[in-house]
Amino acid sequence: MQFIDAKTVADLLPYDQLIEALRAAFKKQINSPERTQHRIETDDSADATLLMMPAWNKNEHIGIKIVSVFPGNTNKNLSAVNANYFLLDGKNGLPKAILDGTELTLRRTACASALAADYLARSDIDSLLMVGTGNLAPHLIEAHRQLRDISRVMIWGRDYQKAQTLVQNLEYKNIEITAVTNLHDAVSAADLISCATLSDKALIHGKWLKPGQHLDLVGSFTPEMQEVDSEAISIAKVVVDTYAGALAESGELIKAIKEGVISKEDIVAELSELIKREKIGRNNENEITLFKSVGAALEDLTAAELVLKNLSEVI
C-alpha cells in the first residue's frame, strides 16, 4: 500500500484535469452517503470532532476521508485539522493507498467551485473578488482562472496584512492583484465573488449585489455559519453541490428557509443536474447566480482516483 504525501498529491492533481474529472464524475452513479460526525471528548476545554466521508463506485474503488478536528491543538503548536484519504480496491476491498487528505480537499473543493461557475457565471467575466485569506483562497483563485479569462483579482480579509501577504505570494503575469479594505466597494466591482471564511455572521449583503454577478460560497459548513445574508439568497438563482448536504449544513440556506425568505423548492438545482443538462444554469446576462458548496464525498473519490492514475503514468 502506498502513502502519498501532500506535495505528491498537489503535483498529480492539476486543476484543469481535476475539473474535467469532476465533470465526468457528476454524471456517473457513485454512492456517497451523507458524512457522519462524531463528538470526541478530550481533556482540553473544547471537545474534538471526527468526520467520515465514504464513497464508492461499483467494481472500481472504495474511498473514505477521515478528518479529525482538535481545537485544543492550537495551544500545542499542532494542526487543529488533519485529514487522510483511504482508497481501497472496489473488487476485493484490499487497501491501495493512503493520501494526504488536506491537499486533496483543498484542490477538489476549489475545482468543484470552478466547475459550477462554468455553468453559472457569465462567459465574459474578468474580475474576481476573493473573500478570505486562508489555505483555500489561492486554490479557488487558480481554479476559477482555468475556465474564465480573469484579468483582475481583489482579495479581502478581516486581517488586511494577511490579504497583502497572499497578494505577494501569488505570481501571475498580466493580472492585476490587489488587497482591498472596503468589502462593499469590492463586491460592487466584482463579476465573480468567491467566499471561503469561517464567519458566523453575513459578510456580504444582498443590497450590495448587482445584476449578472456570480457568488461562490464555500466557507460555511454548519447551520451556525453564514457568509451572505438572507436577502442575497432570496434574489439569487441558488444551486448547491448536493441537496442533502446543503440543506443539512449550509447556514445561509437553513437560516433563509427558517425565516421564510425561500423554501427548499426555491433551490434550483444540484450540480449534477446542471452537468447532465437536466436543468439550466444561467438564463441571461442579468441573473444573479449563487453556488453553495459544503463538500461531496464523490469529489474526494474522484480526486484520489486521478492521483493514482497520474502516478501510474509517471512511474
C-alpha positions in Angstrom: 0.0 0.0 0.0 1.3 3.4 -0.9 1.4 6.6 1.2 1.1 9.7 -1.0 2.1 12.9 0.7 0.8 16.4 0.2 3.4 17.6 -2.3 2.8 14.5 -4.5 -1.0 14.9 -4.3 -0.5 18.6 -5.4 1.8 17.6 -8.3 -0.6 14.9 -9.5 -3.8 17.0 -9.3 -3.6 19.7 -12.0 -6.6 22.0 -11.7 -7.6 21.6 -15.3 -7.5 17.8 -15.2 -9.4 17.7 -11.9 -12.2 20.0 -13.1 -12.8 17.7 -16.1 -12.6 14.6 -13.9 -15.3 16.0 -11.6 -17.4 17.0 -14.6 -17.4 13.3 -15.7 -17.9 12.0 -12.1 -21.0 14.0 -11.5 -22.6 12.2 -14.5 -21.8 8.7 -13.0 -23.5 6.6 -10.5 -21.3 7.0 -7.4 -22.6 6.0 -4.0 -21.8 8.7 -1.4 -23.8 8.6 1.8 -24.0 11.7 4.0 -20.9 12.2 6.1 -21.1 11.2 9.7 -19.9 13.4 12.5 -18.9 12.3 16.0 -18.0 14.3 19.1 -14.9 13.1 20.8 -14.4 14.1 24.5 -10.9 15.4 25.3 -9.1 16.8 28.3 -9.0 20.2 26.6 -11.7 22.9 27.0 -13.1 22.1 23.6 -14.0 18.6 22.5 -12.8 17.2 19.3 -14.8 16.2 16.2 -14.4 13.2 13.9 -15.8 13.4 10.4 -16.0 10.5 8.0 -17.0 10.7 4.3 -17.3 7.4 2.3 -17.9 6.9 -1.4 -17.6 4.1 -3.8 -18.3 3.1 -7.4 -19.1 -0.5 -8.3 -16.1 -2.7 -9.0 -13.7 0.2 -9.1 -12.8 1.9 -5.8 -14.0 2.4 -2.3 -12.8 5.6 -0.5 -13.2 7.2 2.8 -11.9 10.5 4.1 -11.3 10.8 7.8 -11.0 14.2 9.3 -10.1 15.0 12.9 -10.7 18.4 14.3 -9.0 19.0 17.7 -9.3 22.8 18.6 -7.0 22.3 21.6 -4.1 21.5 19.3 -3.6 25.2 18.6 -2.3 25.6 22.1 0.2 22.9 21.5 1.6 24.2 18.2 -0.1 21.4 16.4 -2.5 21.5 13.5 -6.1 21.6 14.6 -7.4 19.9 11.5 -5.9 16.7 10.0 -7.3 14.7 7.1 -6.3 11.4 5.4 -7.9 9.6 2.5 -8.0 5.8 2.3 -8.5 4.2 -1.1 -9.5 0.5 -1.4 -9.9 -1.8 -4.3 -13.6 -1.9 -5.2 -13.3 -5.6 -6.4 -11.8 -7.1 -3.2 -11.6 -4.4 -0.6 -7.8 -4.6 -0.3 -6.1 -1.2 0.6 -4.4 0.6 -2.3 -3.3 3.9 -0.9 -3.4 6.5 1.8 -3.4 10.0 0.6 -2.8 13.4 2.3 -6.4 14.4 2.7 -5.8 18.1 3.4 -4.3 18.9 0.0 -6.8 16.6 -1.7 -9.7 18.5 -0.1 -8.3 22.0 -1.0 -8.0 21.1 -4.6 -11.2 19.2 -5.1 -13.2 22.0 -3.3 -11.7 24.7 -5.5 -12.2 22.7 -8.7 -15.9 21.9 -7.8 -16.5 25.7 -7.4 -14.9 26.4 -10.8 -16.9 23.6 -12.4 -20.1 25.1 -11.0 -19.1 28.6 -12.2 -18.7 27.2 -15.7 -22.5 26.7 -15.8 -23.5 29.7 -13.7 -21.0 32.6 -14.3 -21.2 34.8 -17.3 -18.7 33.8 -20.0 -17.3 37.4 -20.3 -16.4 37.9 -16.6 -12.9 39.4 -16.0 -12.9 40.3 -12.2 -12.8 38.1 -9.2 -13.1 39.0 -5.5 -11.7 36.5 -3.1 -13.2 36.9 0.4 -11.0 35.1 2.8 -7.2 34.6 3.1 -6.9 31.1 4.4 -5.4 28.0 2.8 -8.3 27.6 0.3 -8.1 31.1 -1.2 -5.2 30.6 -3.6 -6.7 27.3 -4.8 -10.0 29.0 -5.5 -8.4 31.8 -7.5 -6.3 29.4 -9.6 -9.2 27.0 -10.2 -11.5 29.8 -11.4 -8.8 31.1 -13.7 -8.9 27.8 -15.5 -12.3 28.4 -17.0 -12.6 32.2 -17.2 -10.3 34.9 -18.5 -9.8 36.8 -15.3 -7.6 39.9 -15.5 -8.3 41.4 -12.1 -8.2 39.8 -8.7 -9.2 41.5 -5.4 -8.5 39.9 -2.0 -10.3 40.9 1.2 -9.8 39.5 4.7 -10.5 40.6 8.2 -6.7 40.9 8.6 -5.5 43.3 5.9 -1.9 42.2 6.4 -2.9 38.6 5.6 -4.6 39.8 2.4 -1.4 41.7 1.4 0.7 38.6 2.1 -1.5 36.5 -0.1 -1.2 39.1 -2.9 2.6 38.9 -2.6 2.6 35.1 -2.7 0.6 35.0 -5.9 2.6 35.4 -9.1 0.5 35.9 -12.3 1.5 37.7 -15.5 -0.9 40.2 -17.0 -3.2 40.0 -14.0 -3.8 42.9 -11.5 -3.9 41.6 -8.0 -4.7 43.9 -5.1 -5.6 43.7 -1.4 -8.7 45.7 -0.6 -10.1 47.1 2.7 -13.6 48.1 1.7 -15.7 45.0 1.2 -18.8 46.8 0.0 -16.9 48.6 -2.8 -15.1 45.4 -3.8 -18.3 43.4 -4.1 -19.8 46.1 -6.3 -16.7 46.0 -8.6 -16.5 42.2 -9.0 -18.1 39.9 -11.5 -17.4 36.7 -9.5 -17.3 36.7 -5.7 -15.7 33.6 -4.0 -16.1 33.3 -0.2 -14.0 30.9 1.9 -14.3 32.0 5.5 -15.4 30.7 8.9 -17.8 33.6 9.5 -20.9 33.1 11.7 -22.3 36.4 10.5 -23.1 37.6 7.0 -20.2 39.4 5.3 -22.0 40.1 2.0 -25.4 41.6 1.8 -27.9 41.3 -0.9 -28.4 45.0 -1.3 -24.7 45.2 -2.4 -25.2 42.9 -5.3 -25.6 43.9 -9.0 -27.1 42.1 -12.0 -25.0 39.5 -13.6 -22.8 38.6 -10.7 -22.0 35.0 -9.6 -21.4 34.1 -5.9 -19.4 31.1 -4.9 -19.9 30.2 -1.3 -17.5 27.6 0.2 -16.8 28.6 3.8 -19.9 27.8 5.9 -20.4 24.1 6.7 -22.6 24.2 9.8 -26.1 25.6 10.5 -24.5 28.3 12.6 -22.2 29.7 9.9 -23.1 32.3 7.4 -21.2 34.2 4.6 -24.2 36.1 2.9 -27.4 37.4 4.3 -30.9 36.0 3.5 -31.6 38.8 1.0 -28.7 37.6 -1.1 -30.2 34.1 -1.0 -33.6 35.4 -2.0 -32.5 37.4 -5.0 -30.1 34.8 -6.5 -30.6 31.7 -8.5 -29.3 29.1 -6.0 -27.5 25.9 -7.0 -25.9 23.5 -4.5 -23.3 20.8 -4.8 -25.9 18.3 -3.3 -29.3 18.8 -1.9 -28.8 16.6 1.1 -25.5 18.2 2.2 -26.5 21.8 1.6 -29.9 21.5 3.3 -28.3 19.9 6.4 -25.2 22.0 6.7 -25.4 25.4 4.9 -26.1 28.0 7.5 -27.2 30.6 4.8 -29.8 28.3 3.3 -31.0 26.9 6.7 -31.5 30.5 8.0 -33.2 31.7 4.9 -35.6 28.8 4.9 -36.3 29.2 8.6 -37.1 32.9 8.1 -39.5 32.1 5.3 -37.4 34.0 2.7 -37.1 31.0 0.5 -38.4 27.4 0.6 -36.5 24.2 -0.3 -38.2 24.2 -3.6 -36.6 27.5 -4.5 -33.2 25.8 -4.7 -33.0 25.5 -8.5 -30.6 22.5 -8.9 -27.8 20.5 -7.6 -24.6 20.4 -9.6 -25.1 17.0 -11.2 -28.4 18.3 -12.7 -26.6 21.1 -14.5 -23.8 18.9 -15.8 -26.3 16.3 -17.1 -28.3 19.2 -18.7 -31.4 18.2 -16.7 -31.6 21.8 -15.5 -30.4 25.1 -16.9 -27.7 27.2 -15.2 -27.6 30.8 -16.1 -30.6 32.0 -18.1 -29.5 35.5 -19.0 -26.7 38.1 -18.5 -28.5 39.9 -15.7 -29.3 37.0 -13.5 -27.5 36.8 -10.1 -26.4 33.2 -9.6 -25.1 31.5 -6.4 -23.4 28.2 -5.8 -23.3 26.8 -2.3 -20.8 24.1 -1.6 -20.4 22.1 1.6 -18.4 19.3 0.0 -19.3 15.9 -1.5 -17.6 12.6 -1.0 -17.7 11.8 -4.7 -15.3 14.7 -5.2 -12.8 13.2 -2.8 -13.0 9.8 -4.5 -12.6 11.3 -8.0 -9.5 13.3 -6.9 -7.9 10.2 -5.3 -8.5 8.2 -8.4 -6.9 10.9 -10.5 -3.9 10.9 -8.3 -3.4 7.2 -8.7 -4.0 7.4 -12.5 -1.4 10.1 -12.9 1.0 8.4 -10.5 0.9 5.2 -12.6 1.8 7.2 -15.7 4.9 8.8 -14.2 6.3 5.6 -12.6 
